[in-house]
Amino acid sequence: MTGAGHVPVLLEQAVDALVWRAEGVYVDGTFGRGGHARALLSRLAPHARLVALDRDPAAAASAGAIDDPRFVFERAWFSDVDAVLDRLGIDRIDGALLDLGISSPQIDDASRGFSFRGDGPLDMRMDPTRGESAADYIARASVRELTGTLRDYGEERLAHKIATAIAAARAREPIARTRQLAAIVAEAVGARTRGDWRQDPATRTFQALRIQVNEELHEVRRALPVLARRLSTGGRLAVISFHSLEDRIVKDFFARASRPYEGDARLARLALRTVDLPEPPLRNVGRAIKPDDDETARNPRARSAILRVAERTRAPWPAALAA
């Protein structure tokens, strides 16, 4: 367990998959409370480097506790990694890790507004200095836009009903608190309609709003090609996802980048011998890794985690896969 009760997920598996060159340069794109970063540093040689990024001010505070000349922290969105590496004079990296989603301290801190378990301001921003809060978003979004957000990012089958209830409630008074929103959703959904007593009726709504406010899926789409292009030959990109939307983006990107011609179906039908096909820029390393029963018993929040790893080949990075 590290910093403020956070338990890193798939810690050993991720570090084992990532560190193939102990003296290399590595990127932790989602520092959080530093669990993965500290484990990486324990495996790296004295002259290695680890560059960590995170947009959360609490993560920056945790990073300040690491006194290691091999380590540097930058408060930045992980899609800004190109600019960060350029500023540090780093051209190639030997590995990069993205631990997507939200950390336990963020969920447990009611003042951040990520959870309905405690009452707090409806913020949800990982970087409180940038963008609009969840309260601002639901105050200005149309019913149609809200419906799309809840459906697409929360996979909520009652999206329109919830969006309509939110619009009706905000006409009476501003929706500014987490439990206020949770109550609106619960009333709209009905406690017995979902058929799953383990999940609060507001869970999918809160997930959808968090993804919307933080541009989480757009961040993943932007960062993957940037990090993969920066990898040296043999370098690895490891990504831990926590829900199907993130994992689908990672899986599809790895699949496309590990096929000749970037997976273009038209070119795949050409009469070419396998030996004549160009080498793709990435290759998948093993199968997707999930937490075992022991880890999920220790940390129930790990149960939905999936780790995927890809390795850079000698092939040049194609323009079609650019960010």
C-alpha positions in Angstrom: 0.0 0.0 0.0 1.3 3.5 -0.9 0.4 7.1 -0.2 -3.0 7.8 1.4 -4.1 4.1 1.3 -3.7 3.6 -2.5 -3.0 0.0 -3.5 -1.3 -0.2 -6.9 -3.0 -2.8 -9.2 -1.1 -5.4 -11.1 2.1 -4.0 -9.7 4.5 -6.8 -10.1 3.0 -7.9 -13.5 3.3 -4.4 -14.9 6.9 -3.9 -13.7 8.0 -7.4 -14.9 6.6 -6.7 -18.3 8.0 -3.2 -18.7 11.6 -3.3 -17.4 13.6 -5.2 -20.0 16.6 -2.8 -19.8 17.6 -1.8 -16.3 19.7 1.1 -17.4 17.0 2.6 -19.7 14.7 5.6 -19.7 11.1 5.0 -18.6 7.9 7.0 -18.4 5.2 6.6 -15.8 2.4 8.6 -17.4 0.0 8.3 -14.5 2.0 8.7 -11.3 -1.0 8.8 -8.9 0.5 8.2 -5.5 3.7 6.7 -6.8 3.2 2.9 -6.3 4.2 1.9 -9.8 7.0 4.5 -9.9 8.6 3.3 -6.7 8.5 -0.3 -7.9 10.1 0.8 -11.2 12.9 2.6 -9.5 13.6 -0.5 -7.4 14.3 -2.4 -10.6 16.3 0.3 -12.4 20.1 0.7 -12.5 21.9 3.7 -11.0 22.1 5.6 -14.3 18.6 4.9 -15.4 15.9 7.6 -15.6 12.2 7.7 -14.8 10.0 10.5 -15.9 6.6 10.6 -14.2 3.6 12.7 -15.2 0.3 13.5 -13.5 -2.2 16.3 -13.7 -3.5 15.9 -10.1 -2.0 18.4 -7.6 -2.1 15.7 -4.9 0.1 13.5 -7.1 2.6 16.3 -7.4 2.7 16.5 -3.6 3.3 12.7 -3.4 6.1 12.9 -6.0 7.9 15.5 -3.9 8.5 12.8 -1.3 10.7 10.8 -3.8 14.3 11.9 -3.4 16.1 10.0 -6.2 18.4 11.6 -8.8 17.0 9.1 -11.4 13.5 10.5 -10.9 11.8 13.6 -12.3 8.1 14.6 -12.0 6.2 16.9 -14.3 2.7 18.0 -13.6 1.1 17.5 -17.0 -1.6 15.6 -18.8 -0.1 12.4 -20.2 -1.0 13.3 -23.7 1.5 16.2 -23.3 4.4 13.7 -22.9 6.0 14.7 -26.2 6.5 18.3 -25.0 7.7 17.0 -21.6 10.3 14.7 -23.1 11.5 17.4 -25.6 11.9 19.8 -22.7 14.0 17.2 -20.9 16.1 16.5 -24.0 14.9 12.9 -24.2 14.4 11.4 -27.7 13.8 7.7 -27.1 12.4 5.8 -24.2 12.7 2.2 -23.2 9.3 1.8 -21.7 6.1 3.6 -20.7 3.3 2.8 -18.3 -0.3 4.1 -18.2 -2.4 3.1 -15.2 -5.8 4.5 -16.4 -8.8 5.5 -14.5 -9.0 6.9 -11.0 -7.1 6.3 -7.8 -8.4 5.3 -4.4 -7.4 8.6 -2.7 -9.3 10.5 -5.4 -12.4 8.5 -4.8 -12.1 8.6 -1.0 -11.6 12.4 -0.8 -15.1 13.8 -0.7 -13.8 17.3 -1.5 -12.8 16.1 -5.0 -16.4 15.2 -5.9 -15.6 11.9 -7.6 -17.9 9.7 -5.5 -21.4 9.8 -4.0 -20.3 7.9 -0.9 -19.4 11.2 0.8 -21.1 14.5 0.2 -18.9 17.1 -1.6 -18.7 19.6 -4.3 -19.6 18.2 -7.7 -16.2 18.8 -9.3 -14.6 15.5 -10.6 -11.6 17.3 -12.3 -8.3 15.5 -11.9 -6.7 18.9 -12.6 -8.9 21.4 -10.6 -7.2 24.3 -12.5 -8.2 23.3 -16.0 -11.6 22.8 -17.7 -15.1 22.8 -16.4 -16.3 20.9 -13.4 -19.0 18.3 -13.5 -21.4 20.8 -11.9 -20.7 23.3 -14.7 -21.1 20.7 -17.4 -24.5 19.4 -16.2 -25.6 23.0 -15.8 -25.1 23.9 -19.4 -25.4 20.6 -21.4 -28.6 19.9 -23.3 -30.7 16.8 -22.6 -29.4 15.4 -25.8 -25.8 16.0 -24.9 -26.3 14.6 -21.4 -28.0 11.5 -22.8 -25.1 10.9 -25.2 -22.5 11.3 -22.4 -24.3 8.9 -20.1 -24.9 6.4 -22.8 -21.5 6.5 -24.4 -19.3 6.9 -21.4 -21.3 5.2 -18.7 -23.0 2.6 -20.9 -26.1 3.6 -19.1 -29.3 2.1 -20.6 -31.5 4.6 -18.9 -29.4 7.6 -20.1 -32.3 9.6 -21.5 -34.5 9.2 -18.4 -31.6 10.3 -16.1 -30.7 13.2 -18.4 -34.3 14.4 -18.4 -34.4 14.1 -14.6 -31.2 16.2 -14.3 -32.6 18.9 -16.6 -35.8 19.1 -14.5 -33.9 19.2 -11.2 -31.5 22.0 -12.4 -34.5 24.1 -13.4 -35.5 24.2 -9.8 -32.0 24.8 -8.3 -28.3 24.3 -9.2 -27.0 20.8 -8.9 -23.8 21.4 -7.0 -23.2 18.5 -4.6 -22.4 14.8 -5.2 -25.2 13.3 -3.0 -27.7 15.8 -4.5 -26.9 14.3 -8.0 -26.9 10.8 -6.7 -30.4 11.3 -5.2 -31.7 12.7 -8.5 -30.4 9.6 -10.4 -31.7 7.2 -7.8 -35.2 8.7 -8.1 -35.1 8.6 -11.9 -33.8 5.1 -12.1 -35.6 3.4 -9.2 -33.7 1.3 -6.7 -35.1 -2.0 -8.0 -35.0 -1.6 -11.8 -31.4 -2.5 -12.5 -31.4 -6.0 -11.1 -27.9 -5.6 -9.6 -28.1 -4.9 -5.9 -24.3 -4.5 -5.6 -24.1 -1.4 -7.7 -25.6 2.0 -6.7 -27.9 3.4 -9.4 -25.7 6.5 -9.7 -22.5 4.5 -10.4 -22.6 4.7 -14.2 -23.7 8.4 -14.2 -20.7 9.4 -12.1 -18.3 7.3 -14.3 -19.7 9.0 -17.4 -19.4 12.5 -16.0 -15.9 11.9 -14.8 -14.8 10.6 -18.2 -16.4 13.6 -19.9 -15.0 16.3 -17.6 -11.4 14.8 -17.8 -11.5 13.9 -21.5 -10.2 10.5 -20.4 -10.9 8.6 -23.6 -9.5 11.4 -25.8 -6.4 11.4 -23.6 -5.8 7.7 -24.1 -6.3 8.0 -27.9 -3.8 10.9 -28.1 -1.2 9.4 -25.8 -0.9 5.9 -27.2 0.7 6.7 -30.6 2.9 9.4 -29.0 4.3 7.0 -26.5 4.6 4.1 -28.9 6.5 6.3 -31.5 9.0 7.3 -28.8 9.9 3.8 -27.9 13.3 2.5 -28.8 13.5 -0.9 -30.6 12.5 -3.5 -28.0 10.9 -0.8 -25.8 7.5 -1.7 -24.2 4.3 0.1 -23.7 2.1 -1.3 -20.8 -1.4 -0.1 -20.2 -3.7 -1.0 -17.3 -7.4 -0.3 -18.0 -10.3 -0.5 -15.7 -13.4 -0.5 -17.9 -14.3 -1.7 -21.4 -14.3 1.7 -23.0 -10.6 2.2 -22.2 -9.6 -1.3 -22.8 -11.3 -1.3 -26.3 -9.2 1.7 -27.3 -5.9 0.1 -26.1 -6.8 -3.3 -27.6 -7.7 -1.8 -31.0 -4.6 0.4 -31.1 -2.3 -2.5 -30.3 -4.0 -4.7 -32.8 -3.8 -2.1 -35.6 -0.2 -1.3 -34.9 0.8 -4.9 -34.8 -0.5 -5.7 -38.3 1.2 -5.0 -41.6 -0.1 -1.9 -43.4 -1.6 -0.7 -40.1 -4.3 -3.4 -40.4 -5.8 -1.9 -43.6 -8.3 -4.6 -44.7 -8.0 -3.7 -48.4 -4.2 -4.3 -48.4 -4.6 -7.4 -46.3 -6.5 -9.0 -49.2 -3.5 -8.5 -51.6 -1.8 -11.6 -53.0 1.4 -11.3 -51.0 3.4 -13.9 -49.2 3.8 -13.5 -45.5 7.5 -13.1 -45.8 7.0 -10.2 -48.2 4.8 -8.2 -45.8 6.4 -5.3 -44.0 7.1 -5.6 -40.3 4.5 -3.8 -38.2 5.8 -1.2 -35.7 4.4 -3.0 -32.6 4.0 -6.6 -31.5 1.7 -7.8 -28.7 3.5 -9.3 -25.8 1.6 -12.3 -24.5 -2.1 -12.2 -23.6 -4.0 -9.7 -21.6 -3.3 -10.0 -17.9 -5.9 -9.8 -15.2 -5.6 -9.8 -11.4 -5.7 -13.2 -9.7 -8.1 -14.2 -7.0 -5.6 -13.3 -4.2 -5.2 -9.7 -5.5 -8.9 -9.1 -6.0 -9.6 -10.4 -2.5 -7.0 -8.0 -1.1 -8.1 -5.1 -3.3 -11.7 -5.4 -4.7 -11.1 -2.3 -6.9 -8.7 -4.4 -8.9 -11.3 -6.8 -10.1 -12.0 -5.1 -13.5 -8.3 -4.3 -14.3 -6.7 -5.5 -17.5 -3.0 -5.1 -18.4 -1.9 -5.2 -22.1 1.7 -4.9 -23.3 3.2 -4.2 -26.7 6.8 -4.1 -27.8 8.3 -1.8 -30.4 9.9 -3.4 -33.5 12.6 -2.1 -35.8 10.0 -0.9 -38.3 9.5 2.9 -38.8 6.5 4.5 -37.2 3.9 5.0 -40.0 2.2 8.4 -40.5 -1.2 6.6 -40.5 -0.7 5.8 -36.8 0.4 9.3 -35.8 -1.4 11.0 -32.9 
